[in-house]
Amino acid sequence: MAAPSPAAPPRLGMMCGLDLDEHPTHPVRDHLQAAVVLVLFVAVTLLLRP
């Protein structure tokens, strides 16, 4: 009798490649995050200016 084939190992969240179909984009949230990063960058740049 042949032994059963081993099952595939479980997929770990950060260890596997990013499946774009499973992670839809959020355009409004992405734009808000980019705007916040830009404002913080400008604020830090102005504060650190000699």
mmCIF file of the N, C-alpha and C atoms, coordinates in Angstrom:
data_MODEL
# 
_entry.id   MODEL 
# 
loop_
_atom_site.group_PDB 
_atom_site.id 
_atom_site.type_symbol 
_atom_site.label_atom_id 
_atom_site.label_alt_id 
_atom_site.label_comp_id 
_atom_site.label_asym_id 
_atom_site.label_entity_id 
_atom_site.label_seq_id 
_atom_site.pdbx_PDB_ins_code 
_atom_site.Cartn_x 
_atom_site.Cartn_y 
_atom_site.Cartn_z 
_atom_site.occupancy 
_atom_site.B_iso_or_equiv 
_atom_site.pdbx_formal_charge 
_atom_site.auth_seq_id 
_atom_site.auth_comp_id 
_atom_site.auth_asym_id 
_atom_site.auth_atom_id 
_atom_site.pdbx_PDB_model_num 
ATOM 1   N N  . MET A 1 1  ? 0.848  -1.175 0.000  1.00 0.00 ? 1  MET A N  1 
ATOM 2   C CA . MET A 1 1  ? 0.000  0.000  0.000  1.00 0.00 ? 1  MET A CA 1 
ATOM 3   C C  . MET A 1 1  ? 0.895  1.239  0.000  1.00 0.00 ? 1  MET A C  1 
ATOM 4   N N  . ALA A 1 2  ? 0.602  2.192  -0.859 1.00 0.00 ? 2  ALA A N  1 
ATOM 5   C CA . ALA A 1 2  ? 1.410  3.407  -0.964 1.00 0.00 ? 2  ALA A CA 1 
ATOM 6   C C  . ALA A 1 2  ? 1.008  4.403  0.124  1.00 0.00 ? 2  ALA A C  1 
ATOM 7   N N  . ALA A 1 3  ? 2.015  5.081  0.623  1.00 0.00 ? 3  ALA A N  1 
ATOM 8   C CA . ALA A 1 3  ? 1.751  6.098  1.643  1.00 0.00 ? 3  ALA A CA 1 
ATOM 9   C C  . ALA A 1 3  ? 1.094  7.318  0.994  1.00 0.00 ? 3  ALA A C  1 
ATOM 10  N N  . PRO A 1 4  ? 0.189  7.950  1.706  1.00 0.00 ? 4  PRO A N  1 
ATOM 11  C CA . PRO A 1 4  ? -0.444 9.150  1.131  1.00 0.00 ? 4  PRO A CA 1 
ATOM 12  C C  . PRO A 1 4  ? 0.570  10.283 0.994  1.00 0.00 ? 4  PRO A C  1 
ATOM 13  N N  . SER A 1 5  ? 0.380  11.096 -0.021 1.00 0.00 ? 5  SER A N  1 
ATOM 14  C CA . SER A 1 5  ? 1.313  12.216 -0.228 1.00 0.00 ? 5  SER A CA 1 
ATOM 15  C C  . SER A 1 5  ? 1.109  13.252 0.874  1.00 0.00 ? 5  SER A C  1 
ATOM 16  N N  . PRO A 1 6  ? 2.190  13.873 1.293  1.00 0.00 ? 6  PRO A N  1 
ATOM 17  C CA . PRO A 1 6  ? 2.064  14.862 2.371  1.00 0.00 ? 6  PRO A CA 1 
ATOM 18  C C  . PRO A 1 6  ? 1.283  16.091 1.888  1.00 0.00 ? 6  PRO A C  1 
ATOM 19  N N  . ALA A 1 7  ? 0.556  16.682 2.801  1.00 0.00 ? 7  ALA A N  1 
ATOM 20  C CA . ALA A 1 7  ? -0.212 17.886 2.467  1.00 0.00 ? 7  ALA A CA 1 
ATOM 21  C C  . ALA A 1 7  ? 0.742  19.065 2.311  1.00 0.00 ? 7  ALA A C  1 
ATOM 22  N N  . ALA A 1 8  ? 0.312  20.037 1.558  1.00 0.00 ? 8  ALA A N  1 
ATOM 23  C CA . ALA A 1 8  ? 1.125  21.244 1.376  1.00 0.00 ? 8  ALA A CA 1 
ATOM 24  C C  . ALA A 1 8  ? 1.221  21.981 2.710  1.00 0.00 ? 8  ALA A C  1 
ATOM 25  N N  . PRO A 1 9  ? 2.362  22.599 2.975  1.00 0.00 ? 9  PRO A N  1 
ATOM 26  C CA . PRO A 1 9  ? 2.502  23.342 4.231  1.00 0.00 ? 9  PRO A CA 1 
ATOM 27  C C  . PRO A 1 9  ? 1.559  24.546 4.238  1.00 0.00 ? 9  PRO A C  1 
ATOM 28  N N  . PRO A 1 10 ? 1.128  24.967 5.401  1.00 0.00 ? 10 PRO A N  1 
ATOM 29  C CA . PRO A 1 10 ? 0.221  26.121 5.460  1.00 0.00 ? 10 PRO A CA 1 
ATOM 30  C C  . PRO A 1 10 ? 0.931  27.388 5.001  1.00 0.00 ? 10 PRO A C  1 
ATOM 31  N N  . ARG A 1 11 ? 0.181  28.262 4.363  1.00 0.00 ? 11 ARG A N  1 
ATOM 32  C CA . ARG A 1 11 ? 0.753  29.527 3.895  1.00 0.00 ? 11 ARG A CA 1 
ATOM 33  C C  . ARG A 1 11 ? 0.769  30.521 5.046  1.00 0.00 ? 11 ARG A C  1 
ATOM 34  N N  . LEU A 1 12 ? 1.923  31.072 5.330  1.00 0.00 ? 12 LEU A N  1 
ATOM 35  C CA . LEU A 1 12 ? 2.046  32.071 6.381  1.00 0.00 ? 12 LEU A CA 1 
ATOM 36  C C  . LEU A 1 12 ? 1.790  33.447 5.780  1.00 0.00 ? 12 LEU A C  1 
ATOM 37  N N  . GLY A 1 13 ? 1.206  34.337 6.561  1.00 0.00 ? 13 GLY A N  1 
ATOM 38  C CA . GLY A 1 13 ? 0.787  35.635 6.045  1.00 0.00 ? 13 GLY A CA 1 
ATOM 39  C C  . GLY A 1 13 ? 1.892  36.435 5.383  1.00 0.00 ? 13 GLY A C  1 
ATOM 40  N N  . MET A 1 14 ? 2.981  36.681 6.086  1.00 0.00 ? 14 MET A N  1 
ATOM 41  C CA . MET A 1 14 ? 4.023  37.540 5.531  1.00 0.00 ? 14 MET A CA 1 
ATOM 42  C C  . MET A 1 14 ? 5.078  36.746 4.768  1.00 0.00 ? 14 MET A C  1 
ATOM 43  N N  . MET A 1 15 ? 5.036  35.438 4.850  1.00 0.00 ? 15 MET A N  1 
ATOM 44  C CA . MET A 1 15 ? 6.056  34.640 4.181  1.00 0.00 ? 15 MET A CA 1 
ATOM 45  C C  . MET A 1 15 ? 5.724  34.397 2.716  1.00 0.00 ? 15 MET A C  1 
ATOM 46  N N  . CYS A 1 16 ? 4.457  34.483 2.349  1.00 0.00 ? 16 CYS A N  1 
ATOM 47  C CA . CYS A 1 16 ? 4.074  34.208 0.968  1.00 0.00 ? 16 CYS A CA 1 
ATOM 48  C C  . CYS A 1 16 ? 4.040  35.503 0.170  1.00 0.00 ? 16 CYS A C  1 
ATOM 49  N N  . GLY A 1 17 ? 3.997  35.374 -1.129 1.00 0.00 ? 17 GLY A N  1 
ATOM 50  C CA . GLY A 1 17 ? 3.914  36.538 -1.994 1.00 0.00 ? 17 GLY A CA 1 
ATOM 51  C C  . GLY A 1 17 ? 2.585  37.248 -1.819 1.00 0.00 ? 17 GLY A C  1 
ATOM 52  N N  . LEU A 1 18 ? 2.574  38.502 -2.153 1.00 0.00 ? 18 LEU A N  1 
ATOM 53  C CA . LEU A 1 18 ? 1.365  39.300 -1.996 1.00 0.00 ? 18 LEU A CA 1 
ATOM 54  C C  . LEU A 1 18 ? 0.389  38.987 -3.119 1.00 0.00 ? 18 LEU A C  1 
ATOM 55  N N  . ASP A 1 19 ? -0.789 38.541 -2.759 1.00 0.00 ? 19 ASP A N  1 
ATOM 56  C CA . ASP A 1 19 ? -1.834 38.287 -3.749 1.00 0.00 ? 19 ASP A CA 1 
ATOM 57  C C  . ASP A 1 19 ? -2.657 39.556 -3.902 1.00 0.00 ? 19 ASP A C  1 
ATOM 58  N N  . LEU A 1 20 ? -2.531 40.214 -5.053 1.00 0.00 ? 20 LEU A N  1 
ATOM 59  C CA . LEU A 1 20 ? -3.199 41.496 -5.231 1.00 0.00 ? 20 LEU A CA 1 
ATOM 60  C C  . LEU A 1 20 ? -4.713 41.351 -5.256 1.00 0.00 ? 20 LEU A C  1 
ATOM 61  N N  . ASP A 1 21 ? -5.217 40.192 -5.679 1.00 0.00 ? 21 ASP A N  1 
ATOM 62  C CA . ASP A 1 21 ? -6.658 40.000 -5.710 1.00 0.00 ? 21 ASP A CA 1 
ATOM 63  C C  . ASP A 1 21 ? -7.242 39.928 -4.300 1.00 0.00 ? 21 ASP A C  1 
ATOM 64  N N  . GLU A 1 22 ? -6.444 39.489 -3.342 1.00 0.00 ? 22 GLU A N  1 
ATOM 65  C CA . GLU A 1 22 ? -6.935 39.370 -1.977 1.00 0.00 ? 22 GLU A CA 1 
ATOM 66  C C  . GLU A 1 22 ? -6.802 40.677 -1.206 1.00 0.00 ? 22 GLU A C  1 
ATOM 67  N N  . HIS A 1 23 ? -6.092 41.660 -1.753 1.00 0.00 ? 23 HIS A N  1 
ATOM 68  C CA . HIS A 1 23 ? -5.861 42.925 -1.072 1.00 0.00 ? 23 HIS A CA 1 
ATOM 69  C C  . HIS A 1 23 ? -6.284 44.064 -1.996 1.00 0.00 ? 23 HIS A C  1 
ATOM 70  N N  . PRO A 1 24 ? -7.566 44.406 -2.014 1.00 0.00 ? 24 PRO A N  1 
ATOM 71  C CA . PRO A 1 24 ? -8.013 45.480 -2.903 1.00 0.00 ? 24 PRO A CA 1 
ATOM 72  C C  . PRO A 1 24 ? -7.449 46.825 -2.461 1.00 0.00 ? 24 PRO A C  1 
ATOM 73  N N  . THR A 1 25 ? -7.317 47.732 -3.397 1.00 0.00 ? 25 THR A N  1 
ATOM 74  C CA . THR A 1 25 ? -6.778 49.049 -3.075 1.00 0.00 ? 25 THR A CA 1 
ATOM 75  C C  . THR A 1 25 ? -7.876 49.926 -2.484 1.00 0.00 ? 25 THR A C  1 
ATOM 76  N N  . HIS A 1 26 ? -7.467 50.922 -1.725 1.00 0.00 ? 26 HIS A N  1 
ATOM 77  C CA . HIS A 1 26 ? -8.381 51.882 -1.117 1.00 0.00 ? 26 HIS A CA 1 
ATOM 78  C C  . HIS A 1 26 ? -7.901 53.271 -1.530 1.00 0.00 ? 26 HIS A C  1 
ATOM 79  N N  . PRO A 1 27 ? -8.363 53.797 -2.664 1.00 0.00 ? 27 PRO A N  1 
ATOM 80  C CA . PRO A 1 27 ? -7.797 55.034 -3.205 1.00 0.00 ? 27 PRO A CA 1 
ATOM 81  C C  . PRO A 1 27 ? -7.925 56.228 -2.268 1.00 0.00 ? 27 PRO A C  1 
ATOM 82  N N  . VAL A 1 28 ? -9.050 56.380 -1.575 1.00 0.00 ? 28 VAL A N  1 
ATOM 83  C CA . VAL A 1 28 ? -9.209 57.540 -0.691 1.00 0.00 ? 28 VAL A CA 1 
ATOM 84  C C  . VAL A 1 28 ? -8.232 57.439 0.469  1.00 0.00 ? 28 VAL A C  1 
ATOM 85  N N  . ARG A 1 29 ? -8.161 56.266 1.083  1.00 0.00 ? 29 ARG A N  1 
ATOM 86  C CA . ARG A 1 29 ? -7.245 56.088 2.212  1.00 0.00 ? 29 ARG A CA 1 
ATOM 87  C C  . ARG A 1 29 ? -5.800 56.283 1.780  1.00 0.00 ? 29 ARG A C  1 
ATOM 88  N N  . ASP A 1 30 ? -5.442 55.760 0.607  1.00 0.00 ? 30 ASP A N  1 
ATOM 89  C CA . ASP A 1 30 ? -4.071 55.900 0.119  1.00 0.00 ? 30 ASP A CA 1 
ATOM 90  C C  . ASP A 1 30 ? -3.723 57.363 -0.117 1.00 0.00 ? 30 ASP A C  1 
ATOM 91  N N  . HIS A 1 31 ? -4.658 58.145 -0.664 1.00 0.00 ? 31 HIS A N  1 
ATOM 92  C CA . HIS A 1 31 ? -4.385 59.560 -0.895 1.00 0.00 ? 31 HIS A CA 1 
ATOM 93  C C  . HIS A 1 31 ? -4.272 60.323 0.422  1.00 0.00 ? 31 HIS A C  1 
ATOM 94  N N  . LEU A 1 32 ? -5.100 59.971 1.395  1.00 0.00 ? 32 LEU A N  1 
ATOM 95  C CA . LEU A 1 32 ? -5.005 60.633 2.694  1.00 0.00 ? 32 LEU A CA 1 
ATOM 96  C C  . LEU A 1 32 ? -3.675 60.325 3.373  1.00 0.00 ? 32 LEU A C  1 
ATOM 97  N N  . GLN A 1 33 ? -3.234 59.081 3.293  1.00 0.00 ? 33 GLN A N  1 
ATOM 98  C CA . GLN A 1 33 ? -1.946 58.726 3.884  1.00 0.00 ? 33 GLN A CA 1 
ATOM 99  C C  . GLN A 1 33 ? -0.812 59.471 3.198  1.00 0.00 ? 33 GLN A C  1 
ATOM 100 N N  . ALA A 1 34 ? -0.864 59.583 1.878  1.00 0.00 ? 34 ALA A N  1 
ATOM 101 C CA . ALA A 1 34 ? 0.176  60.308 1.149  1.00 0.00 ? 34 ALA A CA 1 
ATOM 102 C C  . ALA A 1 34 ? 0.170  61.781 1.534  1.00 0.00 ? 34 ALA A C  1 
ATOM 103 N N  . ALA A 1 35 ? -1.012 62.366 1.706  1.00 0.00 ? 35 ALA A N  1 
ATOM 104 C CA . ALA A 1 35 ? -1.097 63.775 2.091  1.00 0.00 ? 35 ALA A CA 1 
ATOM 105 C C  . ALA A 1 35 ? -0.532 63.992 3.492  1.00 0.00 ? 35 ALA A C  1 
ATOM 106 N N  . VAL A 1 36 ? -0.830 63.086 4.419  1.00 0.00 ? 36 VAL A N  1 
ATOM 107 C CA . VAL A 1 36 ? -0.308 63.210 5.785  1.00 0.00 ? 36 VAL A CA 1 
ATOM 108 C C  . VAL A 1 36 ? 1.212  63.092 5.786  1.00 0.00 ? 36 VAL A C  1 
ATOM 109 N N  . VAL A 1 37 ? 1.740  62.153 5.030  1.00 0.00 ? 37 VAL A N  1 
ATOM 110 C CA . VAL A 1 37 ? 3.195  61.990 4.952  1.00 0.00 ? 37 VAL A CA 1 
ATOM 111 C C  . VAL A 1 37 ? 3.831  63.239 4.363  1.00 0.00 ? 37 VAL A C  1 
ATOM 112 N N  . LEU A 1 38 ? 3.220  63.816 3.333  1.00 0.00 ? 38 LEU A N  1 
ATOM 113 C CA . LEU A 1 38 ? 3.763  65.029 2.723  1.00 0.00 ? 38 LEU A CA 1 
ATOM 114 C C  . LEU A 1 38 ? 3.755  66.189 3.712  1.00 0.00 ? 38 LEU A C  1 
ATOM 115 N N  . VAL A 1 39 ? 2.668  66.357 4.457  1.00 0.00 ? 39 VAL A N  1 
ATOM 116 C CA . VAL A 1 39 ? 2.593  67.440 5.440  1.00 0.00 ? 39 VAL A CA 1 
ATOM 117 C C  . VAL A 1 39 ? 3.639  67.245 6.533  1.00 0.00 ? 39 VAL A C  1 
ATOM 118 N N  . LEU A 1 40 ? 3.797  66.022 7.015  1.00 0.00 ? 40 LEU A N  1 
ATOM 119 C CA . LEU A 1 40 ? 4.815  65.761 8.039  1.00 0.00 ? 40 LEU A CA 1 
ATOM 120 C C  . LEU A 1 40 ? 6.212  66.024 7.511  1.00 0.00 ? 40 LEU A C  1 
ATOM 121 N N  . PHE A 1 41 ? 6.477  65.637 6.267  1.00 0.00 ? 41 PHE A N  1 
ATOM 122 C CA . PHE A 1 41 ? 7.794  65.868 5.679  1.00 0.00 ? 41 PHE A CA 1 
ATOM 123 C C  . PHE A 1 41 ? 8.085  67.359 5.587  1.00 0.00 ? 41 PHE A C  1 
ATOM 124 N N  . VAL A 1 42 ? 7.116  68.135 5.126  1.00 0.00 ? 42 VAL A N  1 
ATOM 125 C CA . VAL A 1 42 ? 7.315  69.584 5.009  1.00 0.00 ? 42 VAL A CA 1 
ATOM 126 C C  . VAL A 1 42 ? 7.501  70.201 6.392  1.00 0.00 ? 42 VAL A C  1 
ATOM 127 N N  . ALA A 1 43 ? 6.725  69.774 7.383  1.00 0.00 ? 43 ALA A N  1 
ATOM 128 C CA . ALA A 1 43 ? 6.845  70.323 8.731  1.00 0.00 ? 43 ALA A CA 1 
ATOM 129 C C  . ALA A 1 43 ? 8.218  70.026 9.324  1.00 0.00 ? 43 ALA A C  1 
ATOM 130 N N  . VAL A 1 44 ? 8.683  68.791 9.186  1.00 0.00 ? 44 VAL A N  1 
ATOM 131 C CA . VAL A 1 44 ? 10.002 68.434 9.721  1.00 0.00 ? 44 VAL A CA 1 
ATOM 132 C C  . VAL A 1 44 ? 11.094 69.190 8.984  1.00 0.00 ? 44 VAL A C  1 
ATOM 133 N N  . THR A 1 45 ? 10.965 69.332 7.670  1.00 0.00 ? 45 THR A N  1 
ATOM 134 C CA . THR A 1 45 ? 11.964 70.061 6.892  1.00 0.00 ? 45 THR A CA 1 
ATOM 135 C C  . THR A 1 45 ? 12.036 71.518 7.337  1.00 0.00 ? 45 THR A C  1 
ATOM 136 N N  . LEU A 1 46 ? 10.888 72.144 7.564  1.00 0.00 ? 46 LEU A N  1 
ATOM 137 C CA . LEU A 1 46 ? 10.887 73.541 7.997  1.00 0.00 ? 46 LEU A CA 1 
ATOM 138 C C  . LEU A 1 46 ? 11.421 73.686 9.417  1.00 0.00 ? 46 LEU A C  1 
ATOM 139 N N  . LEU A 1 47 ? 11.129 72.732 10.287 1.00 0.00 ? 47 LEU A N  1 
ATOM 140 C CA . LEU A 1 47 ? 11.608 72.816 11.667 1.00 0.00 ? 47 LEU A CA 1 
ATOM 141 C C  . LEU A 1 47 ? 13.109 72.589 11.767 1.00 0.00 ? 47 LEU A C  1 
ATOM 142 N N  . LEU A 1 48 ? 13.664 71.778 10.889 1.00 0.00 ? 48 LEU A N  1 
ATOM 143 C CA . LEU A 1 48 ? 15.096 71.474 10.958 1.00 0.00 ? 48 LEU A CA 1 
ATOM 144 C C  . LEU A 1 48 ? 15.941 72.446 10.141 1.00 0.00 ? 48 LEU A C  1 
ATOM 145 N N  . ARG A 1 49 ? 15.292 73.416 9.511  1.00 0.00 ? 49 ARG A N  1 
ATOM 146 C CA . ARG A 1 49 ? 16.034 74.385 8.699  1.00 0.00 ? 49 ARG A CA 1 
ATOM 147 C C  . ARG A 1 49 ? 16.862 75.274 9.618  1.00 0.00 ? 49 ARG A C  1 
ATOM 148 N N  . PRO A 1 50 ? 18.112 75.550 9.266  1.00 0.00 ? 50 PRO A N  1 
ATOM 149 C CA . PRO A 1 50 ? 18.959 76.385 10.147 1.00 0.00 ? 50 PRO A CA 1 
ATOM 150 C C  . PRO A 1 50 ? 18.529 77.835 10.177 1.00 0.00 ? 50 PRO A C  1 
# 
